[in-house]
Amino acid sequence: MWFTKFQFMKKSFLTPGPSELYFTVEDHLKTALKENICEVSHRSKIFQQTFLHTVNELRTLLNLPQNFHVVFTASATEVWERIIENLSAKHTYHLVNGSFSSKFYEFAVQLQRQALKYQVPENQGFDLEKINPPAETELICLTHNETSTGVSMPIADIDAIRKKYPEALIALDMVSSAPYPELNWESIDTAFFSVQKCFGLPAGLGVWIFNEKCVAKAQALQQSGQSLGTYHSIPSLLSNAVKNETPETPNVLGIYLLGKVAEDMNRRGAAVIRQDTNYKAALLYSVLEKSNVFKPAVKEKKFRSQTVVVAEAAPENIKKILEEAEKQHIIIGTGYGKLKDTQIRIANFPTHSKEVIEKVANMIQNFS
Ligand SMILES: *Cc1c(COP(=O)(O)O)cnc(C)c1O
């Protein structure tokens, strides 16, 4: 039919999620179908092996200590809710600098916690001196990479918060950066991501990581009579995870593909992925700094995200570059929410090749 040609025109998605699929996904999908992955029972040996494989590959990739558990949810959005339900009775504290960190805070408010926030404007990072959770704080919620504005938290700042507040649990949203950041896991009690960002997978799977301190907190809350939710409470997830199973019929294909892509990434090595990410980000920031039209939206270099590069410009130029890119079959992300007309967001995930990032850098450089 006449439209077939357009329908199947391959495009590069440099959008910050969903994004371009990791380049090995197509082959893994075919293998999954051949191996009946979408048909087997989630109580079968094949599923248990798949679950264990994915968890082990993630442990290697993230350099995760043994005292952390890995479980699967429907999304990162779900994990926001689960963390509030399972790891706090009353007092949560949130760093907010954009739409995603704000939603984490809003969830705590909706779940009737006494949630406090330290908020800074979009495209800005946090002043360590002003992070002051009160003594009764049970849970500190951080966002490593604020996807809506391209602001990242320096790892050293996360470590400093832990040093200053050793009692509270620390939760880290790393949805649009994992597996890029090299974390010190002693500084974090729980972390999470979904797979359609840096892992280059179809959406519909969340990964939730938590340590023994979180397990103890959830148990204590449960014993005090608090509801932790139902099937995806920490005790329920954990009692299934020890058997390499999930409470519900999960996204088996998603779990399978995540294991395969994590294995591919391990073959490449986390260090090489970090190096490539830094190289591509440096290229983008360097042309943005020299441009007369576009500017990096995040002014302070130490807060600039390496995985979501955000630029600002006049609305007519934003519109023009998005169109120019599309002519070359490259889809660049628009600004988020109210920043839609004045910013662009360029995803720089492990799947994005140096070639495509160089193309975009040239486009910015030669823009007139
Ligand atoms: C995308 C995103 C989320 C939400 O992920 P879902 O898969 O839509 O639930 C949460 N936090 C950040 C930082 C994100 O970028």
Ligand as a Chemical Component Dictionary entry (heavy atoms), coordinates in Angstrom:
data_LIG
# 
_chem_comp.id                   LIG 
_chem_comp.type                 NON-POLYMER 
_chem_comp.pdbx_formal_charge   0 
_chem_comp.three_letter_code    LIG 
# 
loop_
_chem_comp_atom.comp_id 
_chem_comp_atom.atom_id 
_chem_comp_atom.alt_atom_id 
_chem_comp_atom.type_symbol 
_chem_comp_atom.charge 
_chem_comp_atom.model_Cartn_x 
_chem_comp_atom.model_Cartn_y 
_chem_comp_atom.model_Cartn_z 
_chem_comp_atom.pdbx_ordinal 
LIG C1 C1 C 0 10.386 8.555  33.228 1  
LIG C2 C2 C 0 10.663 8.861  34.635 2  
LIG C3 C3 C 0 9.875  8.361  35.688 3  
LIG C4 C4 C 0 8.620  7.564  35.440 4  
LIG O1 O1 O 0 8.882  6.382  34.760 5  
LIG P1 P1 P 0 7.636  5.464  34.287 6  
LIG O2 O2 O 0 8.272  4.333  33.596 7  
LIG O3 O3 O 0 6.799  6.325  33.384 8  
LIG O4 O4 O 0 6.887  5.093  35.484 9  
LIG C5 C5 C 0 10.239 8.649  36.973 10 
LIG N1 N1 N 0 11.328 9.387  37.255 11 
LIG C6 C6 C 0 12.117 9.902  36.277 12 
LIG C7 C7 C 0 13.314 10.691 36.657 13 
LIG C8 C8 C 0 11.810 9.642  34.936 14 
LIG O5 O5 O 0 12.587 10.137 33.981 15 
# 
loop_
_chem_comp_bond.comp_id 
_chem_comp_bond.atom_id_1 
_chem_comp_bond.atom_id_2 
_chem_comp_bond.value_order 
_chem_comp_bond.pdbx_ordinal 
LIG C1 C2 SING 1  
LIG C2 C3 SING 2  
LIG C2 C8 DOUB 3  
LIG C3 C4 SING 4  
LIG C3 C5 DOUB 5  
LIG C4 O1 SING 6  
LIG O1 P1 SING 7  
LIG P1 O2 DOUB 8  
LIG P1 O3 SING 9  
LIG P1 O4 SING 10 
LIG C5 N1 SING 11 
LIG N1 C6 DOUB 12 
LIG C6 C7 SING 13 
LIG C6 C8 SING 14 
LIG C8 O5 SING 15 
# 
